[in-house]
Amino acid sequence: MTTAAAEALDDILDSIEHAPADRAHLLRELLGEGPCRQLGIYPIPAGFKLSVVVPVFNERDWVTELLRRVDAVPIPKEIIAVDDGSTDGTREILAKLELAMPDLRVVLHATNQGKGAALRTGFAHATGDAVLVQDADLEYDPAEYPRLLQPIIEGRADVVYGSRFIGESHRVLYFWHSIANRVLTTISNMVTNLNLTDMETCYKVFRREVLKGVRLKSDRFGFEPEITAKISRRGRRWRIFEIPISYSGRTYEEGKKIGLKDAFSALWCIFRFWLFD
């Protein structure tokens, strides 16, 4: 069945006023499981709840649209936005959004502590069956949540990484960033004995039980190598999958924050958390 035909079927089901999750189940019955997978239609089981943790720091230009897109994903969810000491008006925007979005909860840090610290706070508030990390810009597309969740929902994975390097579209940007990413991923794989293609990806999804068993320490961007090292130590227990994702990276003029200093910090964290818990 063509994409146009599938869209026509979805329009028909829309007119029946089913909830989005019900429409996915109906399409699966009409088309079959295989075609639905190819079209990116993944039913979410009844009773499932997703926790989306969003660390936020000085993102007034992006945070409204990002949270709108997260809220629009047809999955039962809670959105936990942790403002990490923003000083550009982001806090005031989040306060208004919290009143308008029933699924949004805003948690405030008094001072800027870093992405890792914000994620620890968010994880502590998460109550969903799965926990997903979402940056507060528009580099990653929340519409890809259903595909990222499927290995966990189907009982095939405990952790899912969304990889920017295995087949999906991406914005063409900084060459040396991509080289640094691949180098860090390779070194991480050498010490963890994993075969990831994108250790530094934002999109990481965990069954909540996984995070309960991990004590995180990194305050800044060291979260990525730290969590990778710590879940790899439980390799016989935690099953890790990679799913291809699209990526629309932003420039420094558009607000990108990670830099060369963070790359060296990540390298140190790879060895630190390989040798010490």
C-alpha positions in Angstrom: 0.0 0.0 0.0 1.3 3.5 -0.9 2.0 6.2 1.6 -0.9 8.2 0.0 -3.3 5.4 0.5 -2.2 5.0 4.1 -2.7 8.7 4.7 -6.2 8.5 3.2 -7.0 5.6 5.6 -5.7 7.7 8.5 -7.9 10.6 7.4 -10.9 8.3 7.3 -10.1 7.1 10.8 -9.6 10.7 12.0 -13.2 11.4 10.9 -14.4 8.6 13.1 -13.1 10.6 16.1 -11.0 7.8 17.6 -8.2 8.7 19.9 -4.8 8.6 18.2 -3.7 5.4 20.0 -7.0 3.7 18.9 -6.4 4.7 15.3 -3.0 3.1 15.3 -4.6 -0.2 16.5 -7.3 0.0 13.8 -4.7 0.7 11.1 -2.8 -2.3 12.2 -5.9 -4.4 11.9 -6.6 -3.0 8.4 -3.1 -3.1 7.0 -1.3 -5.8 9.0 1.7 -5.5 11.3 4.4 -5.5 8.6 3.1 -2.6 6.5 2.4 -0.6 9.6 6.0 -0.9 10.8 7.2 0.2 7.4 4.9 3.3 7.6 6.0 4.1 11.1 2.7 3.2 12.7 3.3 1.6 16.1 0.4 1.0 18.5 1.0 1.9 22.2 -0.5 -0.6 24.7 -3.3 0.5 27.0 -2.0 1.7 30.4 1.5 2.6 29.1 2.9 5.9 30.2 6.0 7.8 29.0 8.0 10.3 31.0 9.8 12.9 28.8 12.6 14.7 30.7 13.6 18.0 29.2 16.7 19.8 30.6 16.3 23.5 29.8 18.8 26.3 29.9 18.3 29.7 28.2 16.1 28.3 25.3 13.5 31.1 25.1 13.5 31.0 21.2 12.9 27.2 21.0 11.2 25.9 24.1 7.6 26.8 23.3 7.7 25.0 19.9 9.6 22.1 21.3 7.2 21.5 24.1 4.2 21.9 21.7 5.7 19.1 19.5 6.3 16.9 22.5 2.8 17.5 23.8 1.3 16.6 20.3 2.8 13.1 20.2 -0.1 10.7 20.6 1.3 8.8 23.6 0.1 9.0 27.2 2.8 11.0 28.9 4.1 13.3 31.5 6.6 16.1 30.4 9.1 17.1 33.1 10.9 20.3 32.1 13.8 21.1 34.4 14.9 24.7 34.1 18.6 24.8 35.0 18.9 28.4 36.1 17.8 30.2 32.9 18.3 34.0 32.9 16.9 34.9 29.4 13.2 34.7 30.1 12.8 31.0 29.6 11.5 30.5 33.2 8.6 32.9 32.6 7.7 31.1 29.3 7.7 27.7 31.1 5.4 29.1 33.8 2.9 30.1 31.2 3.2 26.8 29.4 2.7 24.8 32.6 -0.7 26.5 33.0 -1.7 25.7 29.4 -0.4 22.1 29.2 -1.9 19.6 31.7 0.9 17.0 31.1 3.7 19.5 31.7 5.5 19.8 35.1 8.2 22.4 35.5 11.0 22.0 38.1 13.4 24.8 38.8 17.1 24.8 39.7 18.1 28.0 41.6 21.4 28.1 39.7 22.9 26.6 36.5 24.3 23.2 37.4 24.5 21.5 34.0 22.6 19.0 31.8 23.5 16.0 33.9 22.3 17.6 37.1 19.0 18.6 35.4 18.5 15.1 34.1 19.1 13.7 37.6 16.4 16.0 38.9 14.0 15.0 36.1 14.6 11.3 36.5 13.8 11.6 40.2 10.3 13.0 39.3 9.6 10.5 36.6 6.7 8.1 37.1 6.3 6.6 33.6 7.0 3.0 32.4 9.7 4.4 30.2 11.8 7.6 30.5 13.0 9.5 27.4 15.6 12.3 27.3 14.6 15.3 25.1 16.8 18.4 24.5 15.0 21.7 24.7 15.8 22.7 21.1 14.6 21.5 17.7 17.5 19.3 16.7 15.6 16.1 17.5 12.0 15.3 16.3 9.5 14.1 19.0 7.4 12.5 16.2 9.9 9.6 16.4 9.0 8.6 19.9 6.7 5.7 18.9 9.5 4.1 16.9 12.0 4.6 19.7 9.7 3.0 22.2 8.8 -0.1 20.3 11.8 -2.3 21.3 10.9 -1.6 25.0 7.1 -2.0 24.5 7.7 -5.3 22.7 10.0 -6.6 25.5 13.0 -6.7 23.3 15.0 -4.0 25.0 15.6 -2.2 28.3 17.5 0.8 26.8 17.2 2.4 23.3 19.6 4.8 21.7 18.5 6.9 18.8 21.4 7.0 16.3 22.0 9.8 13.9 24.4 7.8 11.9 22.6 4.7 10.6 20.5 5.8 7.7 18.2 8.7 8.5 18.3 12.3 7.2 20.3 15.0 8.9 21.2 18.7 8.5 24.7 19.1 7.1 26.8 21.0 9.6 30.2 20.8 11.4 32.7 18.2 10.1 34.9 18.2 13.2 31.9 17.7 15.4 31.0 14.5 13.6 34.6 13.4 13.8 34.8 14.1 17.5 31.5 12.2 18.0 32.7 9.2 16.2 36.0 9.2 18.1 34.3 9.4 21.4 31.8 6.7 20.5 34.7 4.4 19.3 36.7 4.9 22.5 33.5 4.4 24.6 32.8 1.1 22.7 36.4 -0.1 23.3 36.0 0.2 27.1 32.4 -0.9 27.4 32.5 -3.7 24.7 29.4 -2.3 23.0 29.0 -1.6 19.3 27.1 1.7 19.4 27.3 4.1 16.5 26.2 7.2 18.4 27.0 7.3 22.1 26.6 11.1 22.3 23.0 11.1 21.0 20.4 13.0 23.0 17.7 10.4 22.4 18.1 7.7 25.0 15.1 5.8 26.3 15.1 3.7 29.5 12.7 1.4 31.2 12.3 3.2 34.5 13.8 0.2 36.4 17.1 0.8 34.6 17.5 4.3 36.0 16.6 3.1 39.5 19.7 0.9 39.4 22.1 3.6 38.3 23.7 6.3 40.5 24.6 9.2 38.2 27.3 11.8 39.1 28.0 13.9 36.1 26.7 17.5 36.2 27.4 18.5 32.6 27.6 16.7 29.3 29.4 13.8 30.9 26.0 12.2 31.3 26.3 10.6 27.9 29.5 8.5 28.5 28.6 8.0 32.2 25.2 6.4 31.5 26.6 4.3 28.7 29.4 3.0 30.9 27.1 2.2 33.8 24.4 0.4 31.8 27.2 -1.6 30.0 28.3 -3.0 33.3 24.9 -4.7 33.5 25.2 -5.9 29.9 23.9 -9.4 30.8 20.8 -7.8 32.2 20.1 -4.6 30.2 19.4 -5.2 26.6 20.4 -2.2 24.4 19.0 -1.3 21.0 19.8 1.4 18.5 17.1 2.9 16.3 17.8 5.3 13.3 16.6 8.9 13.9 16.7 12.1 11.9 18.8 15.1 13.1 18.5 18.8 12.4 21.6 20.2 14.2 21.8 23.9 15.0 24.7 26.4 14.7 26.3 28.3 17.6 24.4 31.4 16.3 21.2 29.4 16.8 22.1 28.5 20.4 24.3 25.4 20.3 26.1 25.0 23.6 28.4 22.0 23.4 32.0 22.7 22.5 35.6 21.5 22.5 35.9 21.7 26.2 33.0 19.3 26.6 34.6 16.8 24.1 37.7 16.6 26.3 35.4 16.3 29.4 33.5 13.5 27.7 36.8 11.7 27.0 37.8 11.9 30.7 34.4 10.7 31.7 34.7 7.6 29.5 37.8 6.4 31.4 36.6 7.7 34.8 33.4 5.8 34.7 35.0 2.7 33.2 37.4 2.5 36.1 35.2 3.8 38.9 31.5 3.7 39.5 
